[in-house]
Amino acid sequence: MTNAAHSHTSSPHVAHRDVAHQEADHRDGERQDVHQDARHDVGHQDAARQAVHPDPARQDAVQREVLDLDAEVLADHAASITAWLPVEADPRRIVDLGSGTGAGTFALLDRFPEAHVTAVDASVDHLARLREKAREKGVADQVRTVEADLTAEWPDLGQPQMIWASAFLHHLPNPGPFLRQVHDVLAPGGLLAVVEMSGLPRFLPADAPEFRPGLEERCHEVSDRRFAAHLPYRGADWGPLLTAAGLILGGERKITINVGMDRSPTIGRYALTVMRRLRAAVADQLPEEDLAALDDLLDTDSPRSLLRRTDLAVRAERHVWAARRPAASGPSRGDN
Ligand SMILES: C[S@@+](CC[C@H](N)C(=O)[O-])C[C@H]1O[C@@H](n2cnc3c(N)ncnc32)[C@H](O)[C@@H]1O
């Protein structure tokens, strides 16, 4: 696909709207975010959504909370990723694909304070939150938000020197054409940064809780099995896929995350929010004793509540790829 194909802005078939200044357009549940979070993903098809929460607006609200907690708890890791990016010159125009509530957008603005970021997401609620945060941080004039389903025709995103896609690419049913689109939209020599998590974060020690050791891992086994079919690219090696799209791999890095409660006071709330979502995804397949133990952990009035524990930590892995569009490349080609 060529750049020309991205530049339609008035077609009735184009599933996007520039929502930079359209607060009034914000209607709860108007659009359905039909995808799930890599870090907290529990599938991306309607059946899977229903298993998590039957009300899409409520589900967006829960995901928003998780994304904000994630950004807060893992801010240092985001900063270390942006610091590592192999940039030749500071980018002035950046696009954040599947931006959510802006964890990447704001980490990038911290790293590249002169840049302007276009944040693109299918969730109007997430984008509203992102704009709110941009105002709070005093960078509203450097942030534009665009509501778009990126599996449909793309909005006009200009020709950015950097594209950032964090915890997003694995949602795509067919990343090949998507990555070629990224190649074509990037300025020649521009950089794509891909960040993916190996799976959902863990919070409890392996032998916890004492009344049902190994519970958390068993929940993840159910969740992984249940949704593997819906998210075939979860945990993929993106290197070969980036190369196949005509990009040149410029770096790859794995980051092990282990943030204890001493470093972040919000970990209890973060664990509670994520594990509530996990429960919704696995409850019908858990053995009765595991479900009862999980409910105990999630009951904030219980003496066994997660919020009363002092041994929680966020344990996860992030995998980062940086790939460049060759300085002299034309539009990419391919059939799939
Ligand atoms: C896991 S969240 C990641 C958010 C953000 N990049 C971060 O790292 O915090 C995935 C985001 O992708 C968005 N998303 C999923 N499918 C999408 C699509 N087809 N088009 C646009 N956005 C999409 C979701 O709304 C969600 O905000």
The ligand as an SDF file (V2000), in Angstrom:
LIG
                    3D

 27 29  0  0  0  0  0  0  0  0999 V2000
   -2.4750   -2.7460   25.8040 C   0  0  0  0  0  0  0  0  0  0  0  0
   -3.0700   -1.2630   25.3400 S   0  0  0  0  0  0  0  0  0  0  0  0
   -1.5200   -0.4210   25.1730 C   0  0  0  0  0  0  0  0  0  0  0  0
   -1.6480    1.0440   25.3760 C   0  0  0  0  0  0  0  0  0  0  0  0
   -0.3440    1.8020   25.3270 C   0  0  0  0  0  0  0  0  0  0  0  0
    0.3490    1.6050   24.0750 N   0  0  0  0  0  0  0  0  0  0  0  0
    0.5440    1.4260   26.4810 C   0  0  0  0  0  0  0  0  0  0  0  0
    1.6210    0.8910   26.2480 O   0  0  0  0  0  0  0  0  0  0  0  0
    0.1540    1.6880   27.6100 O   0  0  0  0  0  0  0  0  0  0  0  0
   -3.5440   -1.5550   23.6610 C   0  0  0  0  0  0  0  0  0  0  0  0
   -4.2200   -0.3520   23.0680 C   0  0  0  0  0  0  0  0  0  0  0  0
   -4.4460   -0.6350   21.7000 O   0  0  0  0  0  0  0  0  0  0  0  0
   -5.6980   -0.1010   21.3610 C   0  0  0  0  0  0  0  0  0  0  0  0
   -6.1610   -0.8470   20.1870 N   0  0  0  0  0  0  0  0  0  0  0  0
   -6.4090   -2.1610   20.0970 C   0  0  0  0  0  0  0  0  0  0  0  0
   -6.8020   -2.4730   18.8540 N   0  0  0  0  0  0  0  0  0  0  0  0
   -6.7900   -1.3340   18.1350 C   0  0  0  0  0  0  0  0  0  0  0  0
   -7.0780   -1.0100   16.7760 C   0  0  0  0  0  0  0  0  0  0  0  0
   -7.4930   -1.9300   15.9060 N   0  0  0  0  0  0  0  0  0  0  0  0
   -6.9540    0.2620   16.3740 N   0  0  0  0  0  0  0  0  0  0  0  0
   -6.5270    1.2120   17.2250 C   0  0  0  0  0  0  0  0  0  0  0  0
   -6.2450    0.9680   18.5280 N   0  0  0  0  0  0  0  0  0  0  0  0
   -6.3660   -0.2900   18.9720 C   0  0  0  0  0  0  0  0  0  0  0  0
   -6.5560   -0.3070   22.5880 C   0  0  0  0  0  0  0  0  0  0  0  0
   -7.6500    0.5860   22.6160 O   0  0  0  0  0  0  0  0  0  0  0  0
   -5.5580   -0.0380   23.6930 C   0  0  0  0  0  0  0  0  0  0  0  0
   -5.5720    1.2960   24.0840 O   0  0  0  0  0  0  0  0  0  0  0  0
  1  2  1  0
  2  3  1  0
  2 10  1  0
  3  4  1  0
  4  5  1  0
  5  6  1  0
  5  7  1  0
  7  8  2  0
  7  9  1  0
 10 11  1  0
 11 12  1  0
 11 26  1  0
 12 13  1  0
 13 14  1  0
 13 24  1  0
 14 15  1  0
 14 23  1  0
 15 16  2  0
 16 17  1  0
 17 18  1  0
 17 23  2  0
 18 19  1  0
 18 20  2  0
 20 21  1  0
 21 22  2  0
 22 23  1  0
 24 25  1  0
 24 26  1  0
 26 27  1  0
M  CHG  2   2   1   9  -1
M  END
$$$$
